[in-house]
Amino acid sequence: AGTDGVGTKLKLAFLMDKHDTVGIDCVAMCVNDVVCQGAKPLIFLDYIATGYLDPVKVEQIVAGVADGCRQAGCALIGGEMAEHPGVMDPDDYDLSGFTVGVVDRPKMIGPDGVVEGDVLVGLRSSGFHSNGYSLVRKVLVEGKTAEELAAPVAELNGETLGDALIAPTRIYVKPVLNCLRNLPGDVHALAHITGGGITENLNRALPGTMDALVNKGAWEVPAIIKMGIEAAGLTEEQALKTFNMGIGMVLAVNAEDADKTMELLKSNDEAGYVLG
């Protein structure tokens, strides 16, 4: 079981008045955690707290949640909407969720399964996902109007800053479960790269006796993340502990079957990178 929220990325949704993707973020943050045990998410529930219950806005939020559940292959079985006048501003809301998955105990995966020589395979992110947004908003959003966020940016190949920042968290459930199903025993552990970046989250997927060796040149850091790092003046070490750097999920796989893993991911339209 897992629970999580969208965090301060919601402030961007308020500014842009775009509420149909944050529900995907909410689902992703929960189901991507649960699948790291090798579990298939079964059900999802959402919780929305708001200062004023705007039916149009709520409909958009829930549509995003439903979209996320379809991507994860789980059922949206209910939720709760709470109106908090006097506690929250009328235009503010918070969004969180809860999921339950299932896995046969012998098929559970985790740090204990990792062995020396395993290969790390990374799955691309869509940007910042749902982490680091207090800093991101400070350096890239603060002081900008909705119109400025909607203007194309050359460094982003013509994409707007707003679209790049609000891009929803990728949901990795189906490609990961496909690998677990078709390569039984070859995926030893999974790390969902969230707050704390690659440095901290990858460590959680390793036994205490091991470290990972990551080739930082194995993938291209997304342009929007590069913009955030530069604007914040972060060192490389700081950036690796703050953002996902373009990798949203890492698989520790049997070295002999790393190529098969990459081929299987490619057949599912999932870009995989051998990280180290």
TORKOL-4160 file (C-alpha; in steps of 0.2 Angstrom, whole numbers, padded with zeros to 4 digits, m for minus):
276
<pt num="1" X="0000" Y="0000" Z="0000"/>
<pt num="2" X="0006" Y="0018" Z="m0003"/>
<pt num="3" X="0000" Y="0036" Z="m0001"/>
<pt num="4" X="0007" Y="0052" Z="m0008"/>
<pt num="5" X="0002" Y="0069" Z="m0014"/>
<pt num="6" X="0006" Y="0081" Z="m0028"/>
<pt num="7" X="0015" Y="0094" Z="m0017"/>
<pt num="8" X="0019" Y="0112" Z="m0022"/>
<pt num="9" X="0017" Y="0108" Z="m0040"/>
<pt num="10" X="m0001" Y="0112" Z="m0037"/>
<pt num="11" X="0004" Y="0131" Z="m0036"/>
<pt num="12" X="0008" Y="0130" Z="m0054"/>
<pt num="13" X="m0009" Y="0123" Z="m0059"/>
<pt num="14" X="m0017" Y="0137" Z="m0049"/>
<pt num="15" X="m0007" Y="0150" Z="m0059"/>
<pt num="16" X="m0010" Y="0142" Z="m0076"/>
<pt num="17" X="m0028" Y="0138" Z="m0072"/>
<pt num="18" X="m0024" Y="0120" Z="m0078"/>
<pt num="19" X="m0030" Y="0106" Z="m0067"/>
<pt num="20" X="m0032" Y="0091" Z="m0079"/>
<pt num="21" X="m0015" Y="0084" Z="m0077"/>
<pt num="22" X="m0011" Y="0085" Z="m0058"/>
<pt num="23" X="m0022" Y="0070" Z="m0055"/>
<pt num="24" X="m0010" Y="0060" Z="m0066"/>
<pt num="25" X="0004" Y="0066" Z="m0054"/>
<pt num="26" X="m0005" Y="0060" Z="m0039"/>
<pt num="27" X="m0008" Y="0043" Z="m0046"/>
<pt num="28" X="0010" Y="0041" Z="m0052"/>
<pt num="29" X="0018" Y="0046" Z="m0035"/>
<pt num="30" X="0008" Y="0032" Z="m0027"/>
<pt num="31" X="0008" Y="0018" Z="m0040"/>
<pt num="32" X="0027" Y="0020" Z="m0045"/>
<pt num="33" X="0031" Y="0017" Z="m0027"/>
<pt num="34" X="0020" Y="0002" Z="m0025"/>
<pt num="35" X="0027" Y="m0006" Z="m0041"/>
<pt num="36" X="0045" Y="m0005" Z="m0033"/>
<pt num="37" X="0040" Y="m0020" Z="m0023"/>
<pt num="38" X="0035" Y="m0030" Z="m0038"/>
<pt num="39" X="0016" Y="m0026" Z="m0035"/>
<pt num="40" X="0002" Y="m0023" Z="m0047"/>
<pt num="41" X="m0008" Y="m0008" Z="m0041"/>
<pt num="42" X="m0027" Y="m0014" Z="m0039"/>
<pt num="43" X="m0036" Y="0001" Z="m0032"/>
<pt num="44" X="m0034" Y="0020" Z="m0030"/>
<pt num="45" X="m0043" Y="0033" Z="m0020"/>
<pt num="46" X="m0041" Y="0051" Z="m0020"/>
<pt num="47" X="m0043" Y="0065" Z="m0008"/>
<pt num="48" X="m0046" Y="0083" Z="m0012"/>
<pt num="49" X="m0047" Y="0097" Z="0000"/>
<pt num="50" X="m0052" Y="0115" Z="m0006"/>
<pt num="51" X="m0057" Y="0132" Z="0001"/>
<pt num="52" X="m0072" Y="0132" Z="m0011"/>
<pt num="53" X="m0079" Y="0117" Z="m0021"/>
<pt num="54" X="m0079" Y="0122" Z="m0039"/>
<pt num="55" X="m0088" Y="0108" Z="m0049"/>
<pt num="56" X="m0079" Y="0112" Z="m0065"/>
<pt num="57" X="m0062" Y="0112" Z="m0057"/>
<pt num="58" X="m0065" Y="0096" Z="m0047"/>
<pt num="59" X="m0071" Y="0088" Z="m0063"/>
<pt num="60" X="m0055" Y="0092" Z="m0072"/>
<pt num="61" X="m0045" Y="0086" Z="m0057"/>
<pt num="62" X="m0054" Y="0069" Z="m0056"/>
<pt num="63" X="m0053" Y="0067" Z="m0074"/>
<pt num="64" X="m0034" Y="0067" Z="m0072"/>
<pt num="65" X="m0035" Y="0055" Z="m0058"/>
<pt num="66" X="m0045" Y="0043" Z="m0069"/>
<pt num="67" X="m0032" Y="0045" Z="m0083"/>
<pt num="68" X="m0018" Y="0041" Z="m0071"/>
<pt num="69" X="m0028" Y="0025" Z="m0066"/>
<pt num="70" X="m0030" Y="0020" Z="m0084"/>
<pt num="71" X="m0011" Y="0022" Z="m0087"/>
<pt num="72" X="m0008" Y="0011" Z="m0071"/>
<pt num="73" X="m0021" Y="m0002" Z="m0075"/>
<pt num="74" X="m0029" Y="0000" Z="m0058"/>
<pt num="75" X="m0047" Y="0004" Z="m0053"/>
<pt num="76" X="m0053" Y="0021" Z="m0046"/>
<pt num="77" X="m0065" Y="0015" Z="m0033"/>
<pt num="78" X="m0069" Y="0031" Z="m0023"/>
<pt num="79" X="m0062" Y="0046" Z="m0015"/>
<pt num="80" X="m0067" Y="0061" Z="m0004"/>
<pt num="81" X="m0069" Y="0080" Z="m0007"/>
<pt num="82" X="m0068" Y="0091" Z="0008"/>
<pt num="83" X="m0073" Y="0110" Z="0008"/>
<pt num="84" X="m0063" Y="0120" Z="0020"/>
<pt num="85" X="m0069" Y="0138" Z="0020"/>
<pt num="86" X="m0059" Y="0149" Z="0032"/>
<pt num="87" X="m0045" Y="0136" Z="0032"/>
<pt num="88" X="m0040" Y="0137" Z="0014"/>
<pt num="89" X="m0042" Y="0151" Z="0001"/>
<pt num="90" X="m0056" Y="0149" Z="m0011"/>
<pt num="91" X="m0045" Y="0145" Z="m0026"/>
<pt num="92" X="m0033" Y="0134" Z="m0017"/>
<pt num="93" X="m0034" Y="0115" Z="m0016"/>
<pt num="94" X="m0023" Y="0100" Z="m0010"/>
<pt num="95" X="m0023" Y="0083" Z="m0019"/>
<pt num="96" X="m0017" Y="0067" Z="m0012"/>
<pt num="97" X="m0021" Y="0048" Z="m0015"/>
<pt num="98" X="m0019" Y="0030" Z="m0009"/>
<pt num="99" X="m0016" Y="0014" Z="m0018"/>
<pt num="100" X="m0016" Y="m0004" Z="m0014"/>
<pt num="101" X="m0007" Y="m0017" Z="m0024"/>
<pt num="102" X="m0004" Y="m0036" Z="m0024"/>
<pt num="103" X="0011" Y="m0047" Z="m0027"/>
<pt num="104" X="0014" Y="m0065" Z="m0022"/>
<pt num="105" X="0027" Y="m0065" Z="m0008"/>
<pt num="106" X="0040" Y="m0076" Z="m0017"/>
<pt num="107" X="0039" Y="m0063" Z="m0031"/>
<pt num="108" X="0042" Y="m0048" Z="m0021"/>
<pt num="109" X="0058" Y="m0038" Z="m0025"/>
<pt num="110" X="0070" Y="m0027" Z="m0015"/>
<pt num="111" X="0087" Y="m0023" Z="m0010"/>
<pt num="112" X="0091" Y="m0041" Z="m0004"/>
<pt num="113" X="0090" Y="m0047" Z="m0021"/>
<pt num="114" X="0103" Y="m0036" Z="m0028"/>
<pt num="115" X="0120" Y="m0044" Z="m0032"/>
<pt num="116" X="0137" Y="m0038" Z="m0037"/>
<pt num="117" X="0138" Y="m0035" Z="m0056"/>
<pt num="118" X="0120" Y="m0031" Z="m0058"/>
<pt num="119" X="0117" Y="m0018" Z="m0072"/>
<pt num="120" X="0107" Y="m0002" Z="m0069"/>
<pt num="121" X="0094" Y="0002" Z="m0082"/>
<pt num="122" X="0085" Y="0019" Z="m0081"/>
<pt num="123" X="0069" Y="0024" Z="m0088"/>
<pt num="124" X="0067" Y="0042" Z="m0094"/>
<pt num="125" X="0057" Y="0055" Z="m0085"/>
<pt num="126" X="0046" Y="0069" Z="m0092"/>
<pt num="127" X="0054" Y="0083" Z="m0082"/>
<pt num="128" X="0054" Y="0087" Z="m0064"/>
<pt num="129" X="0039" Y="0075" Z="m0061"/>
<pt num="130" X="0032" Y="0081" Z="m0044"/>
<pt num="131" X="0048" Y="0084" Z="m0034"/>
<pt num="132" X="0058" Y="0100" Z="m0031"/>
<pt num="133" X="0044" Y="0112" Z="m0035"/>
<pt num="134" X="0047" Y="0124" Z="m0020"/>
<pt num="135" X="0064" Y="0127" Z="m0028"/>
<pt num="136" X="0058" Y="0127" Z="m0046"/>
<pt num="137" X="0044" Y="0139" Z="m0043"/>
<pt num="138" X="0057" Y="0151" Z="m0034"/>
<pt num="139" X="0069" Y="0151" Z="m0048"/>
<pt num="140" X="0058" Y="0148" Z="m0064"/>
<pt num="141" X="0041" Y="0154" Z="m0060"/>
<pt num="142" X="0041" Y="0167" Z="m0046"/>
<pt num="143" X="0037" Y="0184" Z="m0053"/>
<pt num="144" X="0030" Y="0178" Z="m0070"/>
<pt num="145" X="0013" Y="0180" Z="m0076"/>
<pt num="146" X="0002" Y="0166" Z="m0084"/>
<pt num="147" X="0005" Y="0174" Z="m0101"/>
<pt num="148" X="0024" Y="0173" Z="m0099"/>
<pt num="149" X="0023" Y="0155" Z="m0094"/>
<pt num="150" X="0013" Y="0152" Z="m0110"/>
<pt num="151" X="0026" Y="0160" Z="m0122"/>
<pt num="152" X="0037" Y="0148" Z="m0132"/>
<pt num="153" X="0055" Y="0146" Z="m0125"/>
<pt num="154" X="0070" Y="0143" Z="m0137"/>
<pt num="155" X="0080" Y="0133" Z="m0125"/>
<pt num="156" X="0065" Y="0121" Z="m0124"/>
<pt num="157" X="0063" Y="0119" Z="m0143"/>
<pt num="158" X="0048" Y="0131" Z="m0144"/>
<pt num="159" X="0039" Y="0122" Z="m0129"/>
<pt num="160" X="0032" Y="0134" Z="m0117"/>
<pt num="161" X="0039" Y="0135" Z="m0099"/>
<pt num="162" X="0022" Y="0132" Z="m0092"/>
<pt num="163" X="0019" Y="0116" Z="m0102"/>
<pt num="164" X="0037" Y="0110" Z="m0098"/>
<pt num="165" X="0034" Y="0112" Z="m0079"/>
<pt num="166" X="0017" Y="0105" Z="m0078"/>
<pt num="167" X="0021" Y="0090" Z="m0088"/>
<pt num="168" X="0014" Y="0075" Z="m0078"/>
<pt num="169" X="0024" Y="0062" Z="m0069"/>
<pt num="170" X="0027" Y="0047" Z="m0080"/>
<pt num="171" X="0018" Y="0031" Z="m0074"/>
<pt num="172" X="0030" Y="0016" Z="m0075"/>
<pt num="173" X="0018" Y="0002" Z="m0069"/>
<pt num="174" X="0015" Y="m0007" Z="m0086"/>
<pt num="175" X="0032" Y="m0007" Z="m0093"/>
<pt num="176" X="0040" Y="m0013" Z="m0076"/>
<pt num="177" X="0027" Y="m0026" Z="m0074"/>
<pt num="178" X="0030" Y="m0032" Z="m0091"/>
<pt num="179" X="0048" Y="m0035" Z="m0087"/>
<pt num="180" X="0044" Y="m0044" Z="m0071"/>
<pt num="181" X="0032" Y="m0055" Z="m0080"/>
<pt num="182" X="0043" Y="m0059" Z="m0095"/>
<pt num="183" X="0060" Y="m0060" Z="m0087"/>
<pt num="184" X="0056" Y="m0068" Z="m0070"/>
<pt num="185" X="0069" Y="m0067" Z="m0057"/>
<pt num="186" X="0080" Y="m0055" Z="m0068"/>
<pt num="187" X="0074" Y="m0039" Z="m0061"/>
<pt num="188" X="0081" Y="m0038" Z="m0043"/>
<pt num="189" X="0076" Y="m0021" Z="m0037"/>
<pt num="190" X="0068" Y="m0005" Z="m0042"/>
<pt num="191" X="0071" Y="0013" Z="m0037"/>
<pt num="192" X="0057" Y="0027" Z="m0040"/>
<pt num="193" X="0068" Y="0043" Z="m0042"/>
<pt num="194" X="0058" Y="0056" Z="m0032"/>
<pt num="195" X="0063" Y="0069" Z="m0019"/>
<pt num="196" X="0082" Y="0066" Z="m0015"/>
<pt num="197" X="0086" Y="0063" Z="m0033"/>
<pt num="198" X="0096" Y="0048" Z="m0040"/>
<pt num="199" X="0109" Y="0049" Z="m0026"/>
<pt num="200" X="0097" Y="0045" Z="m0012"/>
<pt num="201" X="0083" Y="0035" Z="m0020"/>
<pt num="202" X="0095" Y="0023" Z="m0028"/>
<pt num="203" X="0103" Y="0019" Z="m0012"/>
<pt num="204" X="0087" Y="0013" Z="m0005"/>
<pt num="205" X="0086" Y="0000" Z="m0018"/>
<pt num="206" X="0103" Y="m0007" Z="m0013"/>
<pt num="207" X="0109" Y="m0018" Z="0001"/>
<pt num="208" X="0120" Y="m0009" Z="0014"/>
<pt num="209" X="0135" Y="m0018" Z="0008"/>
<pt num="210" X="0135" Y="m0011" Z="m0009"/>
<pt num="211" X="0136" Y="0006" Z="m0019"/>
<pt num="212" X="0131" Y="0009" Z="m0037"/>
<pt num="213" X="0142" Y="0016" Z="m0050"/>
<pt num="214" X="0133" Y="0027" Z="m0062"/>
<pt num="215" X="0139" Y="0034" Z="m0078"/>
<pt num="216" X="0132" Y="0052" Z="m0078"/>
<pt num="217" X="0135" Y="0053" Z="m0097"/>
<pt num="218" X="0124" Y="0039" Z="m0101"/>
<pt num="219" X="0108" Y="0049" Z="m0104"/>
<pt num="220" X="0103" Y="0067" Z="m0109"/>
<pt num="221" X="0097" Y="0078" Z="m0095"/>
<pt num="222" X="0081" Y="0086" Z="m0101"/>
<pt num="223" X="0082" Y="0105" Z="m0106"/>
<pt num="224" X="0069" Y="0110" Z="m0093"/>
<pt num="225" X="0079" Y="0102" Z="m0079"/>
<pt num="226" X="0095" Y="0110" Z="m0085"/>
<pt num="227" X="0086" Y="0127" Z="m0084"/>
<pt num="228" X="0081" Y="0124" Z="m0066"/>
<pt num="229" X="0099" Y="0119" Z="m0061"/>
<pt num="230" X="0107" Y="0134" Z="m0070"/>
<pt num="231" X="0093" Y="0146" Z="m0063"/>
<pt num="232" X="0096" Y="0140" Z="m0045"/>
<pt num="233" X="0115" Y="0140" Z="m0046"/>
<pt num="234" X="0116" Y="0121" Z="m0041"/>
<pt num="235" X="0132" Y="0111" Z="m0041"/>
<pt num="236" X="0131" Y="0094" Z="m0050"/>
<pt num="237" X="0131" Y="0086" Z="m0033"/>
<pt num="238" X="0117" Y="0097" Z="m0027"/>
<pt num="239" X="0107" Y="0094" Z="m0042"/>
<pt num="240" X="0109" Y="0075" Z="m0041"/>
<pt num="241" X="0102" Y="0076" Z="m0023"/>
<pt num="242" X="0087" Y="0087" Z="m0028"/>
<pt num="243" X="0080" Y="0082" Z="m0046"/>
<pt num="244" X="0078" Y="0066" Z="m0055"/>
<pt num="245" X="0090" Y="0073" Z="m0069"/>
<pt num="246" X="0079" Y="0064" Z="m0082"/>
<pt num="247" X="0078" Y="0047" Z="m0075"/>
<pt num="248" X="0062" Y="0043" Z="m0066"/>
<pt num="249" X="0064" Y="0024" Z="m0062"/>
<pt num="250" X="0080" Y="0013" Z="m0061"/>
<pt num="251" X="0080" Y="m0006" Z="m0062"/>
<pt num="252" X="0094" Y="m0017" Z="m0055"/>
<pt num="253" X="0094" Y="m0032" Z="m0067"/>
<pt num="254" X="0104" Y="m0047" Z="m0070"/>
<pt num="255" X="0119" Y="m0042" Z="m0081"/>
<pt num="256" X="0117" Y="m0057" Z="m0092"/>
<pt num="257" X="0099" Y="m0051" Z="m0097"/>
<pt num="258" X="0102" Y="m0032" Z="m0098"/>
<pt num="259" X="0100" Y="m0033" Z="m0117"/>
<pt num="260" X="0084" Y="m0043" Z="m0116"/>
<pt num="261" X="0077" Y="m0030" Z="m0103"/>
<pt num="262" X="0082" Y="m0015" Z="m0115"/>
<pt num="263" X="0073" Y="m0024" Z="m0130"/>
<pt num="264" X="0058" Y="m0028" Z="m0119"/>
<pt num="265" X="0057" Y="m0010" Z="m0114"/>
<pt num="266" X="0059" Y="m0004" Z="m0132"/>
<pt num="267" X="0045" Y="m0015" Z="m0138"/>
<pt num="268" X="0034" Y="m0006" Z="m0125"/>
<pt num="269" X="0039" Y="0011" Z="m0132"/>
<pt num="270" X="0049" Y="0014" Z="m0116"/>
<pt num="271" X="0066" Y="0023" Z="m0118"/>
<pt num="272" X="0079" Y="0013" Z="m0107"/>
<pt num="273" X="0097" Y="0018" Z="m0103"/>
<pt num="274" X="0111" Y="0007" Z="m0096"/>
<pt num="275" X="0117" Y="0019" Z="m0082"/>
<pt num="276" X="0130" Y="0008" Z="m0074"/>
